[in-house]
Amino acid sequence: MRLPSLLILLLLVGCGHLGFWSSAPAELQSASSRPTDPRAHDVVIFALGLIDTGYRFGGKNPEAGLDCSGMVSHVYQQAAGIPLTGSAADIARAGRPVSTKDLRAGDLVFFNTRNRPYSHVGIYIGDGRFIHAPNSNGKVRTENLTRSWFATRFEEARTYFD
Protein backbone atom coordinates (compact mmCIF):
# COMPACT_ATOMS: atom_id res chain seq x y z
CA MET A 1 0.00 0.00 0.00
CA ARG A 2 1.42 3.39 -0.98
CA LEU A 3 -0.60 5.47 1.49
CA PRO A 4 1.71 5.02 4.54
CA SER A 5 4.77 5.88 2.43
CA LEU A 6 3.03 8.92 1.00
CA LEU A 7 2.00 10.18 4.44
CA ILE A 8 5.53 9.81 5.79
CA LEU A 9 6.99 11.63 2.78
CA LEU A 10 4.48 14.44 3.08
CA LEU A 11 5.50 14.90 6.70
CA LEU A 12 9.17 14.96 5.74
CA VAL A 13 8.67 17.37 2.85
CA GLY A 14 6.66 19.68 5.08
CA CYS A 15 9.18 19.70 7.93
CA GLY A 16 12.19 21.84 7.13
CA HIS A 17 13.64 21.33 10.62
CA LEU A 18 14.44 17.64 10.12
CA GLY A 19 18.01 18.32 9.07
CA PHE A 20 17.84 17.94 5.29
CA TRP A 21 19.44 21.36 4.90
CA SER A 22 22.44 20.41 6.99
CA SER A 23 23.71 18.08 4.26
CA ALA A 24 22.59 20.15 1.26
CA PRO A 25 25.11 22.44 -0.42
CA ALA A 26 24.76 26.17 0.18
CA GLU A 27 23.31 26.77 -3.28
CA LEU A 28 20.40 24.45 -2.46
CA GLN A 29 19.87 26.06 0.95
CA SER A 30 19.09 29.55 -0.31
CA ALA A 31 15.49 30.57 -0.68
CA SER A 32 14.47 31.16 -4.26
CA SER A 33 13.24 34.56 -5.34
CA ARG A 34 11.10 32.96 -8.06
CA PRO A 35 7.35 33.04 -7.39
CA THR A 36 5.69 29.68 -6.78
CA ASP A 37 3.15 28.48 -9.30
CA PRO A 38 0.31 26.63 -7.51
CA ARG A 39 0.58 23.80 -10.05
CA ALA A 40 4.08 23.02 -8.78
CA HIS A 41 2.63 21.91 -5.44
CA ASP A 42 0.17 19.66 -7.28
CA VAL A 43 3.05 18.14 -9.28
CA VAL A 44 4.97 17.27 -6.11
CA ILE A 45 1.95 15.76 -4.32
CA PHE A 46 0.96 13.73 -7.38
CA ALA A 47 4.53 12.49 -7.86
CA LEU A 48 4.81 11.43 -4.20
CA GLY A 49 1.71 9.31 -4.73
CA LEU A 50 3.70 7.24 -7.24
CA ILE A 51 6.32 6.08 -4.69
CA ASP A 52 6.92 2.32 -5.08
CA THR A 53 5.41 2.21 -8.58
CA GLY A 54 7.32 -0.36 -10.64
CA TYR A 55 9.89 0.58 -13.25
CA ARG A 56 9.39 -0.32 -16.91
CA PHE A 57 11.57 0.93 -19.75
CA GLY A 58 9.36 3.07 -21.98
CA GLY A 59 6.60 2.96 -19.35
CA LYS A 60 4.13 5.84 -19.55
CA ASN A 61 1.50 4.90 -16.95
CA PRO A 62 1.62 3.66 -13.36
CA GLU A 63 -0.41 0.50 -14.04
CA ALA A 64 2.15 -0.86 -16.49
CA GLY A 65 5.22 0.75 -14.91
CA LEU A 66 7.10 3.98 -15.48
CA ASP A 67 10.49 5.06 -16.70
CA CYS A 68 11.91 8.47 -15.77
CA SER A 69 10.51 10.45 -18.70
CA GLY A 70 7.21 8.54 -18.60
CA MET A 71 6.81 9.40 -14.93
CA VAL A 72 7.52 13.10 -15.54
CA SER A 73 5.17 13.21 -18.55
CA HIS A 74 2.39 11.47 -16.63
CA VAL A 75 2.74 13.67 -13.53
CA TYR A 76 2.92 16.98 -15.41
CA GLN A 77 -0.08 16.11 -17.60
CA GLN A 78 -2.27 14.79 -14.78
CA ALA A 79 -1.32 17.26 -12.03
CA ALA A 80 -0.63 20.46 -13.97
CA GLY A 81 -2.15 20.00 -17.41
CA ILE A 82 1.28 20.53 -18.99
CA PRO A 83 2.04 18.14 -21.86
CA LEU A 84 5.68 17.01 -21.79
CA THR A 85 6.52 14.16 -24.12
CA GLY A 86 9.47 12.22 -25.43
CA SER A 87 12.75 11.33 -23.82
CA ALA A 88 14.42 13.13 -20.93
CA ALA A 89 16.43 15.11 -23.50
CA ASP A 90 13.23 16.09 -25.35
CA ILE A 91 11.65 17.21 -22.09
CA ALA A 92 14.78 19.24 -21.21
CA ARG A 93 14.53 21.19 -24.46
CA ALA A 94 11.00 22.28 -23.56
CA GLY A 95 11.98 23.91 -20.26
CA ARG A 96 13.80 27.02 -19.15
CA PRO A 97 17.07 26.55 -17.24
CA VAL A 98 17.13 27.67 -13.60
CA SER A 99 20.12 27.95 -11.31
CA THR A 100 20.33 25.66 -8.31
CA LYS A 101 19.77 28.66 -6.03
CA ASP A 102 16.44 29.27 -7.80
CA LEU A 103 15.38 25.62 -7.79
CA ARG A 104 11.77 25.21 -6.64
CA ALA A 105 9.67 22.17 -5.82
CA GLY A 106 8.09 20.96 -9.05
CA ASP A 107 11.06 21.89 -11.24
CA LEU A 108 12.83 19.11 -13.10
CA VAL A 109 16.39 17.98 -12.47
CA PHE A 110 18.44 16.38 -15.23
CA PHE A 111 21.38 14.00 -15.09
CA ASN A 112 23.92 12.43 -17.43
CA THR A 113 23.65 8.78 -16.42
CA ARG A 114 24.58 7.03 -19.68
CA ASN A 115 27.42 9.20 -20.97
CA ARG A 116 24.68 11.08 -22.80
CA PRO A 117 23.45 14.56 -21.85
CA TYR A 118 19.98 14.66 -20.30
CA SER A 119 19.65 10.88 -20.10
CA HIS A 120 17.74 10.89 -16.79
CA VAL A 121 15.15 13.22 -15.23
CA GLY A 122 13.47 13.61 -11.86
CA ILE A 123 11.09 16.02 -10.13
CA TYR A 124 12.58 18.23 -7.43
CA ILE A 125 10.47 18.01 -4.25
CA GLY A 126 12.41 20.41 -2.01
CA ASP A 127 15.07 20.19 0.69
CA GLY A 128 17.67 18.90 -1.77
CA ARG A 129 15.55 15.87 -2.70
CA PHE A 130 13.94 14.64 -5.90
CA ILE A 131 11.65 11.81 -6.99
CA HIS A 132 12.42 9.66 -10.00
CA ALA A 133 11.89 6.30 -11.67
CA PRO A 134 15.30 4.62 -11.62
CA ASN A 135 16.00 1.38 -13.40
CA SER A 136 17.79 -0.01 -10.37
CA ASN A 137 15.67 -1.49 -7.59
CA GLY A 138 12.74 -1.18 -9.97
CA LYS A 139 10.58 1.33 -8.06
CA VAL A 140 9.83 5.06 -8.08
CA ARG A 141 11.63 6.58 -5.10
CA THR A 142 13.18 9.73 -3.68
CA GLU A 143 16.89 10.54 -3.61
CA ASN A 144 19.12 13.33 -2.37
CA LEU A 145 20.80 15.55 -4.97
CA THR A 146 23.92 15.60 -2.81
CA ARG A 147 24.32 11.80 -2.89
CA SER A 148 27.66 11.41 -4.63
CA TRP A 149 26.36 9.27 -7.51
CA PHE A 150 23.73 11.88 -8.45
CA ALA A 151 25.83 14.93 -7.54
CA THR A 152 28.54 13.89 -10.01
CA ARG A 153 26.01 13.33 -12.79
CA PHE A 154 23.78 16.37 -12.22
CA GLU A 155 23.53 18.56 -15.32
CA GLU A 156 20.96 21.24 -14.62
CA ALA A 157 17.48 22.11 -13.46
CA ARG A 158 14.68 23.40 -15.66
CA THR A 159 11.30 24.93 -14.97
CA TYR A 160 8.04 24.62 -16.87
CA PHE A 161 5.94 27.06 -14.86
CA ASP A 162 7.29 30.49 -15.78
C-alpha positions as CSV (number, residue, x, y, z in Angstrom):
1,M,0.0,0.0,0.0
2,R,1.4,3.4,-1.0
3,L,-0.6,5.5,1.5
4,P,1.7,5.0,4.5
5,S,4.8,5.9,2.4
6,L,3.0,8.9,1.0
7,L,2.0,10.2,4.4
8,I,5.5,9.8,5.8
9,L,7.0,11.6,2.8
10,L,4.5,14.4,3.1
11,L,5.5,14.9,6.7
12,L,9.2,15.0,5.7
13,V,8.7,17.4,2.9
14,G,6.7,19.7,5.1
15,C,9.2,19.7,7.9
16,G,12.2,21.8,7.1
17,H,13.6,21.3,10.6
18,L,14.4,17.6,10.1
19,G,18.0,18.3,9.1
20,F,17.8,17.9,5.3
21,W,19.4,21.4,4.9
22,S,22.4,20.4,7.0
23,S,23.7,18.1,4.3
24,A,22.6,20.1,1.3
25,P,25.1,22.4,-0.4
26,A,24.8,26.2,0.2
27,E,23.3,26.8,-3.3
28,L,20.4,24.4,-2.5
29,Q,19.9,26.1,0.9
30,S,19.1,29.6,-0.3
31,A,15.5,30.6,-0.7
32,S,14.5,31.2,-4.3
33,S,13.2,34.6,-5.3
34,R,11.1,33.0,-8.1
35,P,7.3,33.0,-7.4
36,T,5.7,29.7,-6.8
37,D,3.1,28.5,-9.3
38,P,0.3,26.6,-7.5
39,R,0.6,23.8,-10.1
40,A,4.1,23.0,-8.8
41,H,2.6,21.9,-5.4
42,D,0.2,19.7,-7.3
43,V,3.0,18.1,-9.3
44,V,5.0,17.3,-6.1
45,I,2.0,15.8,-4.3
46,F,1.0,13.7,-7.4
47,A,4.5,12.5,-7.9
48,L,4.8,11.4,-4.2
49,G,1.7,9.3,-4.7
50,L,3.7,7.2,-7.2
51,I,6.3,6.1,-4.7
52,D,6.9,2.3,-5.1
53,T,5.4,2.2,-8.6
54,G,7.3,-0.4,-10.6
55,Y,9.9,0.6,-13.3
56,R,9.4,-0.3,-16.9
57,F,11.6,0.9,-19.7
58,G,9.4,3.1,-22.0
59,G,6.6,3.0,-19.4
60,K,4.1,5.8,-19.5
61,N,1.5,4.9,-17.0
62,P,1.6,3.7,-13.4
63,E,-0.4,0.5,-14.0
64,A,2.2,-0.9,-16.5
65,G,5.2,0.8,-14.9
66,L,7.1,4.0,-15.5
67,D,10.5,5.1,-16.7
68,C,11.9,8.5,-15.8
69,S,10.5,10.4,-18.7
70,G,7.2,8.5,-18.6
71,M,6.8,9.4,-14.9
72,V,7.5,13.1,-15.5
73,S,5.2,13.2,-18.5
74,H,2.4,11.5,-16.6
75,V,2.7,13.7,-13.5
76,Y,2.9,17.0,-15.4
77,Q,-0.1,16.1,-17.6
78,Q,-2.3,14.8,-14.8
79,A,-1.3,17.3,-12.0
80,A,-0.6,20.5,-14.0
81,G,-2.1,20.0,-17.4
82,I,1.3,20.5,-19.0
83,P,2.0,18.1,-21.9
84,L,5.7,17.0,-21.8
85,T,6.5,14.2,-24.1
86,G,9.5,12.2,-25.4
87,S,12.8,11.3,-23.8
88,A,14.4,13.1,-20.9
89,A,16.4,15.1,-23.5
90,D,13.2,16.1,-25.3
91,I,11.7,17.2,-22.1
92,A,14.8,19.2,-21.2
93,R,14.5,21.2,-24.5
94,A,11.0,22.3,-23.6
95,G,12.0,23.9,-20.3
96,R,13.8,27.0,-19.2
97,P,17.1,26.5,-17.2
98,V,17.1,27.7,-13.6
99,S,20.1,28.0,-11.3
100,T,20.3,25.7,-8.3
101,K,19.8,28.7,-6.0
102,D,16.4,29.3,-7.8
103,L,15.4,25.6,-7.8
104,R,11.8,25.2,-6.6
105,A,9.7,22.2,-5.8
106,G,8.1,21.0,-9.0
107,D,11.1,21.9,-11.2
108,L,12.8,19.1,-13.1
109,V,16.4,18.0,-12.5
110,F,18.4,16.4,-15.2
111,F,21.4,14.0,-15.1
112,N,23.9,12.4,-17.4
113,T,23.6,8.8,-16.4
114,R,24.6,7.0,-19.7
115,N,27.4,9.2,-21.0
116,R,24.7,11.1,-22.8
117,P,23.4,14.6,-21.9
118,Y,20.0,14.7,-20.3
119,S,19.7,10.9,-20.1
120,H,17.7,10.9,-16.8
121,V,15.1,13.2,-15.2
122,G,13.5,13.6,-11.9
123,I,11.1,16.0,-10.1
124,Y,12.6,18.2,-7.4
125,I,10.5,18.0,-4.3
126,G,12.4,20.4,-2.0
127,D,15.1,20.2,0.7
128,G,17.7,18.9,-1.8
129,R,15.6,15.9,-2.7
130,F,13.9,14.6,-5.9
131,I,11.7,11.8,-7.0
132,H,12.4,9.7,-10.0
133,A,11.9,6.3,-11.7
134,P,15.3,4.6,-11.6
135,N,16.0,1.4,-13.4
136,S,17.8,0.0,-10.4
137,N,15.7,-1.5,-7.6
138,G,12.7,-1.2,-10.0
139,K,10.6,1.3,-8.1
140,V,9.8,5.1,-8.1
141,R,11.6,6.6,-5.1
142,T,13.2,9.7,-3.7
143,E,16.9,10.5,-3.6
144,N,19.1,13.3,-2.4
145,L,20.8,15.5,-5.0
146,T,23.9,15.6,-2.8
147,R,24.3,11.8,-2.9
148,S,27.7,11.4,-4.6
149,W,26.4,9.3,-7.5
150,F,23.7,11.9,-8.5
151,A,25.8,14.9,-7.5
152,T,28.5,13.9,-10.0
153,R,26.0,13.3,-12.8
154,F,23.8,16.4,-12.2
155,E,23.5,18.6,-15.3
156,E,21.0,21.2,-14.6
157,A,17.5,22.1,-13.5
158,R,14.7,23.4,-15.7
159,T,11.3,24.9,-15.0
160,Y,8.0,24.6,-16.9
161,F,5.9,27.1,-14.9
162,D,7.3,30.5,-15.8
